[in-house]
Amino acid sequence: MRLSLPESEGIMELDRRSFLKGAAITGGAAALFGVAGCGPVATEAVDSNGEARSEADPILPLDPPASWDREVDLVVVGTGGGGLAATTLAAESGSSVIAVEKEGTVGGATRHALGYVIFAGGSKLQNELGAAWPGPEFDPVASVNELGPYYQYSLNVPMYANVLVAGAECIDWMMEHKDVPLVGVPRVYFDKEVAEGRQNAVLGMNGTVNAMEAAALAAGAEIMLNTKCETLVVEDGVVVGIMAKDADGNEIYAKGAKGVVLCGGGFGMNRDLLKRYIPSCYEQALQGGPMPFHTGDTFRMGLGAGADYAGLNSFSCWEGGLDEYYGDGDGSYWHYFWNGPRQLLTNPWLMLDKQCNRAPYFGGYDFQEEYINQGFSNGEVTNASAWMSLVGHGAYAVLDDNYEETLKIICNKKATDKSRVPIEKDGTLIENNLVSDDWRQEVLDAIDRGAIKKADTLEELAEKVGLDPDRFVAAVKRWNEVCETGEDTDLAVPYNSEWLVPLKKPPYYCAKIGAMIGKTLCGLRVDENMHVLDADGNQIPGLYANFLTAGGIAGENSYGSQWTNTSLMGANGLSWCSGYLAAKSALAGK
């Protein structure tokens, strides 16, 4: 099958050059997805009166209309995993429900995820297998308490524990749907075709998303695609509905008698929000994400309705963001997680910092086992944190013209983490318009656009990437000496011996890589039932949110968020189960 991303309304197409000039143009599908990447929403745009405004400002609610276009029990905004769970649960419970989705297809970032992580246990299958953490039996409070030291004791234990309970309940509920193709291993549920190797990990939740959409529609839910929620509607302090616009710009007022559930995702493509709420990420991540439509609209709507926020300066990142927004290349702030250059460059090459010292490299679960601290060191996540903390917020990967042969040696294709394995032409990739199965050509394209530098001499290469030529040449010479000995004595966490392959064949290649935003973890403050709270800690009547429109799951000031990249539910499982919990709470009036 072919999956294409649809047109995306409301995203400002912006390369770094026009961004720095304060200019922006509206872009549709051709601009966003027909090229390698896209830009963030505009900073300090100008309103109709010529006044400077910020894309971080709250979106204020409207008063109720004279008449409603739709009146249902529950309104859901966004149809990623959480939105689909909320919509399906409501419909199957006999409630009327409308879900509005600004894109042309459901699924959001969930469709692109790999699996439903449930690290702490609690599902029926895990109870049968005795798979729990940290002890042999499911204990959600103990699980959260175990995390406390890693998150500066800033976790909301009752909320987090209830989400873990909902995570187990939600996956069991999803598995009751006969067409949901998930199969469970002790801590993750994968799409069956992915688990059996018949489908690549790209678009790993595609089958599950399609199955849950079908279940929602079969139960009587209404899903309105290409319909962007513009703001909430509030009456006497109660959130009673939304105002949305369809593809033709027609206003649609939808009333939710039991509430509105915001499931619009995070704001990794809104640099104004990043600067205000996650300044470390704003300063240090080289690429936004995880998807171009993560512009924070629902977060801003909640703020406009008086919500508090939680998770200040908390975020997660992945390794391998090419420096094309600040540096050379296509000027884009976003590139898809799966792409040839990223898969190539995040393997254990010679990695240098700005001063041409060796930069650290963490292999993850499948490598360097003596340096792994339970689930805390995640390889690609740990590298992202290490590299963005360097001078210049990135590391420099150095390769020679034998890189394809070297890759066969240093890349472990049997690793649990497939993000460093280039995609080959093996027939397992779902046809799509985001990544191909020709990683070699994608690398050549990156070289052609200047994102990866190429030179016949090391001195020339150093000049191209902005490094001191003498130091650079000395660093490569030292690397080759280490390779000859077969033992890495230069790093505190040394390279495995098989990674020590000398650089001798010109031309040489170098690229600056760092962090690409995986998830923004600051969002609306919620209680244990996903009910949105105001600045005094009181529930805002009628308003609920799932993660990651909600925030606080990783506490405050979480740098990179090491534990499974987001939480004990990962991000995908977290989205599904928190949307499920939000809808369950709204329908019950909690």
N, C-alpha and C positions, 0 to 999 in steps of 0.2 A: 504494500500500500504506500501511498505518498501522503506525507503530512506536511502542510505548509503553514507557516505562521501568517495570520491574516493582517489586514491593515490595523494599525494601532492609533487611536485618536488621542490627541492631547499630549503626545510626546514631542518635545522640541528637538528637531534634528540639528545637531550642533557639533562641529569639529572644534578642536582646541583653539584654532586660530581665531575663528569668529567668536568663540566663547570669550576669549580674552579681550575682544573688542566690545563685548556686550551686545553682540548682534545675534539674532536667532531667526530661523525659518521653520515653518511647520513642515514636517515630513510624514509621509505615509509609508506603505509597505515597501515601495521601491527603494526609498531612502534608507529605511531601517534595516531591511533584511536582504535586499538585493546586493548589498555590498558587505564588506567584512565586518563592519561594526556601526555604531551610532553614538550620538552624543547624549549628554544629560539634559534635563530640563533647564531652562534659562535661569541665570542668576540676575537678580535686580532688573527684571523686566519692567516695562513701562505700561501703566494702565491707560484707560481711555482719556484720562485727564492729564496725561503726561507726568504723573507722579511715579516715582520709583517704588516698586513693590517687590516683595520677596516670595519665592515659591515655597518658603517655609511658613508663611503666615497661615493662621487657622482659616478654614473655609467656614464662613458663618452659615447657620441654618436659615431656613425660610419659615414663614408662617404657613399654616394649612391653606390649601386652595379653596375656592368656593365649592368645587366638586372634585372628587378623586377619579382618576382614570382606571385604577385598579384598587380593589379592596380585598385583602387576604389576611390570613392569620399571621404569616411570617414573611418578611422580606429579607432576602439574602443578597449581599453585594459582593460579587466575585465568585468565580466557580473553579478555583483551584481545588486541591483535595479537601480543604476545610469547607469551602462553599458547597461542593458536591455532597459531602457528608451531611451538612446541615440541611440542604435541600431534600436529599433522599430521605433522611430520618423524619423530617416534618411531613413529607408526602405520605410515607408509609405509616405514619402515626394517625393518618386521617385528617391532617390539617391542610388547609390551602396554603400554597407557597409560591412565590415568584422569586426567581434569581435573575439578576441583571449582570451582564458580562460585557465589558467594553471591547473585548477582542471578538474575533469572528468564530472562535471555537472555545470549548471549555477546556479546563485542565491547568491553565496557568503554568507556573514553574513545576508543579507536581508531575505533569506529563514527562518532564525531562529528568525526574529523579530516578534513583536506582532501586531503592527498596524502602520498606516500612520498618524502621529500626525500633526495637522495643527491648532496650538493653536491660532494664530492671526486671523484666519478666511479668508474670501475671496472667497471660493468655492461657486458654485451655490447653493448647499444645505445650506451652512452656511448663505449665503445672504438671503435665504428664511426664515431661522429660526432666523435671527438676532443675530447669534452667532459670535461675534468678540471680540477682546481684544486689547487695554484696554478700548475702548469705544464701543458704540453700533454698529458702522459701521466700516468696514475694512479700516484701515489706517496704511499701513506698516511702514511709517516713525515714526508715533507715537508709534507703537509697539516697534521698536528698541530703540527709545529714552527712553521709559519706563525702558528698561533693562540697560541703561547706567550706573547708580550707582553700579549695581551688578557686572559689568565688568570693573571697574576702568575707565570708559569712553574710553575704547580702541577699541570699536567696529567700524567697517567700515560701517557707516550708509547707504550710497548708495548701496554698495554691498549687505548687509544684507536685505535691503528693497526690492531689486530686486529679491532676492532669495524667499522672502515671496510671492511676486506676482507670481513668477514661480511655487511656491508650490501649489497655488490655481489653476493655469492654468493646471498644470501637473495632479492633481488628477481628474479634470474635463475631461481631455483628456483620462486618464486611464479608467474612468467610462464609456466612450463611447464604449469601447471594450466589447461586449456582454458576453464574457466568463470570464471577470474579476469578481471574487466573492466578491467584497468589498461592505460593507454597512456602511453608515455614521451615527455617533452620533455627537453631537455638535462639539467636538474637535478632534475626532479620527475616522479613517476609519478602520474597522476590516474585516477580512475574515468572510463571512457569517456563516460558520460552527462554527468558534470560537465564534462569537457573540451570536450564538444560543445555545452554550454549547455542540454541537455535536463533536467538536474537542478541544483537550487540547491546551493551549496557546503555548506549545512547537511547533516549526516549524509553527508559526502562519501565516506567509506569503507564505506558501507552494503553496496554490492554486493560488494566484496572480502571483507568480513567474512563475509557469507553464503556466498560461494563457498568460502572456506577452512574454514568450519565443515562444509560438505557434504563437502569432501575428507577431513577428519579422520574423520568418521563413516563414509564409504565405505571408508576404510582400516582400520576396525575399532576406532577409539578410542571410549572411553566418556566422555561428558561429563555430569556430574551438576550440574544447575541447582538453584537455591535451596538450595545446600549450602555452608555456611560453614566454612572451615577454622578451627578453634579454636586449634590449637597443633601443634608438631612432636613427633615421637616419636624419642627418642634412646636408643641402647643402646651402652654402652662408648665414648662419644664420637663415635659414628657416627649421622648422621641416617638413620633407616631408614623413616620414614613420617610420616603425619599422623593427627590425630584431627579429624574434622569432624562437624558436626551438620546433619541435613536439616531441611526446613521444619517437621517435627513434633517436632523436638528430639531425635531419635534419634541416638545416637553411632555414627559410622562410622570404624573404624580401617582405613586403607589403607596397605599396605606397598609401598615402591618399592625393588626390589632394586638398581637402578642409581642411585637418587637421587631427590631432590625438587627441583623447580624452582619457585621463588617468583616469581610474575608478578602480584602484587596491586596494583601501581601505587604512587603516592606518598602523601603525608599532608597535602595542602593543606586538609583539613577537620578536622584534629586540632590544635587550638590548643596543647595541652600539648606535643606534639612540635615544633610550630613554635617555641614559646618556648624549648625546650631546645636544638634543633639548628639552627634558622634564625631567630635573634632579630630580624634586620633585617626579614625578611618578616613576622614576628609583629607587630612594632611599626608597620610602614608600609603593608602591603597593606590596602586597605579591604574586599576581598572574598576569600573562599577559593575553592578549586577544584582542578583544573578541573571535577570532577564530585563530587556529594555522597558517593559511596561511597569516595572517597579518604581513608580514615581511618588508614592506616599499619599495619594489623594485621600484614601479612607482614614489614614492617620490624621491628616489635617482636618477632615470633617469631624472626627471625634473631638479634636482640640477645640474646634469651633462650637461644639455643643457643651463645652465646659469640662472636658475630661482632663485628668491628670496624666502624666506620663511616667513610665518606669523603664529601667535599663539604660540610664544615661551613659553614653560613651561605650556601649557594648555592641560588639559586632563579631562576625566570623568571616574568615577569608580562606581562599584556596591559593596555593602556589601557582606561579606560572603566568601571571598577567604581564604581557608584553608592554613595554613602555612606549605606547604609540600615542597617548594623549598628551603627555608632557614632552616626550621625545620625538623621534622621527617615525615615519610610517604613515598610516592613513588618518591620523589625528583623532581616532575614535576612542570614546570612553568605555565602549563595551565590545567584547568579542565572546562568542559562545564558549562555554566551558570546554567542550570537545572540539579541538582543532589541531591540525598537524603540528604547527610550531610549538604549542603548549605541550603536547604529548612528547615531542622530541626533547625539548629543552629542559624539562623537569626531571630528567634522568640524571644520575650522578656523574656529570662532567666535571671538569675543573671549574669551580665556582670561586669568583673573586669579589672582594668588596671594592669600594671606590679607591682605596689606597693600594690595591692589588695584593692584599692579604687573602689567604684562603677564607672563604665564607663557609659557615656550617651547612651540613646537609644531613637531614634525618630521613632514614629509609622507611620507617613505619613498622607495622606489625610483621611484615615479611622479611625484614632485614634488621641487623644490629639489635638482636633480641635482648642482649644484656643491658641495653640502654633504654628499654621501654618501661615506662611506669604505668602498669595496668593499661587502662584505656586512654591515659592522659596524653601520650605522644602519638599523634595521628599521621606522622609522615608529612603529607602534603600540607596539613593544617599547621604543623609545627614549623615547617620550612617557611610558610607565609609569614608567621609571626617573627621568625628569626631574620628573614631578609628585609622586611619592611622596617625593622628597627635599626638597620644599618644606615650609615651616612648615604643620603640620596635615596633611601627607602627601596633599595633593590640590590640584587646580586648580578654578576656578569658571568654568563655561561660561555665557555670557550671550547670550540670544536675545531677539528681539522677536516680535510676532505675525505677522510675515512669514516665519517660520522655514521654512515649507514651500517658499515661492518662493525664498528664499535658498539652501536646500539644493540646489535644481536648479542653482544657479550654482557653489557651492563643492564639491559632491560629484562626484568623477570616477568615474562608473559603469564606465568602461573600465579602471580601475586594476587592477593585478595583485592587490593586497590588497583583498578584498571585504568585510572586516570593518566598513568604514565606510559600506557601501551598504545602506540599509534594504530589507527584503524586501517586494517588491510581489506583487500577485495576478496572477502570470503563468503559474501552473500547473506551476512547476518545483520547488516545495517538497514533499518527502515529508511526508505527513500525520503529525503527531506531537503529543505533549502537552507540549512544551517551549517552542515558539515558533510564532507564527502568521504569516500573510502580511498581517496588518493592523497595520503598525508604527504607524500613526497612532493607533489605539485603544490600543495598548500605551503610547504616550507619554501619552495622556490618563489612562490608569490610573495611571501614575507620578505625574502631577500630582495626581490625586485622593487618593493615599495620602501625599502630602507629600514624595516623593523629589525631585521637581522643583517648585521654588517658583514661584508666579505672583503678580504684583501689578500694579496699575494705574500705580504711580509707581516710579521708580528708588529713591527714598528708602525706600519701603515694602518693596521687594524686598531691599534691602541689610539691613534689619532682620531680615527673615525668614531670610536665610542667614547672619546673624551677622557681616556686614562693616560697616565704618564707612561710614555714608551719605554723608558729604562726599567721602571718598576714592573711593567707588564712583561717585558722580555725575561726579566729575572724570575718572575713568578712562573712562567711557562718552563723555564730551564729547571727550576726547583721541582716542579711537578714531574717532569720527565725523570729527574733523578730519583724521586720517590717511587715512581712506577718501576724503575729498574730494580729497586731493592725488593719490591713486592710487599712492602709493609708501610702503612701510612702512620708516620710518627709526628705529623704536623698538626693534626686536629685533636681536640679534646674528645670528640666522638669520631673516631677514625673511619675512613672508608674501608669497606670490605676489600680484600685483596683483588677480587675479580674486577673491581671497578677501576683499578689502576692501569689505564691504557694510555701510553704516551701520545703526545701531539707532535707529529713530525711531518705530515704531508700537507703542503700548501695546495690550494688557498686555505686560509683560516677563516673562521666565522666566530662572531661574538654578538650576544644580545643581552640587554638589561631586562631582567624579569623580576617580578615582585608579587605583590598580593593583588588578587582580584576579589571583589566583594562577593562573599557567599551568602550571607544573611545580615540584615540590620536587625539588631536585637533590642533596640529601644522602640517603644511603641506605647499605645494606650494602656494605662494601668487597669488591671482587672482583678476581680476577686476569684475565689476558688471555683466559681460557677461561670467564669468568663463574662460576668456582668461588668460593664465599664464603670469606673469610679471617678468621682470628681476630686478636686484638690483637697477636700476635707475628708476623703475616704468614703463618701456616701455613694450609693448606687445612683447612676443616672437612669431613671425609669425608661424602659423600652430599648436600651442600647446595650448590645453585646458585641464582642469581637473575638476572633480567633487569632492565633499566632500565625504570621508575624505582623499583622496590624496591631495586635497587642504586644506589649513588651514586658521585660522583667524576668523571662525564663532563665536567663543567664546572669541574673543579678545586675549589680552596678559596676561599670568600668571594667568589663570583661574584654581583655585584649586578645582577639583572635578566637576565643572560645574553643578550647582544645577538646573538650569531651564530645566525641562524635560530631564535631563541627558546629553543634548548636545546643543540644540537650541530650538527655538519656533517651529521647525519642528521635534523635536526629532532627531534621527539619521537616522531612516529608511526613513521617509518622506524627510529628507534633501538629502539623497543619490539619491532617485528617481528624485526629482525636479531639483537638480543641474546637474545631468547627462542629463536630458531633456533640461535644459537651455544651457548647454555647446554645445550639438549637434545643437540646434536651432541657436546658435550664429555662430558656425563653418559653417553651411550650408549657413548662410546669410552673411558670411565674416566679422563678427563683431570682 
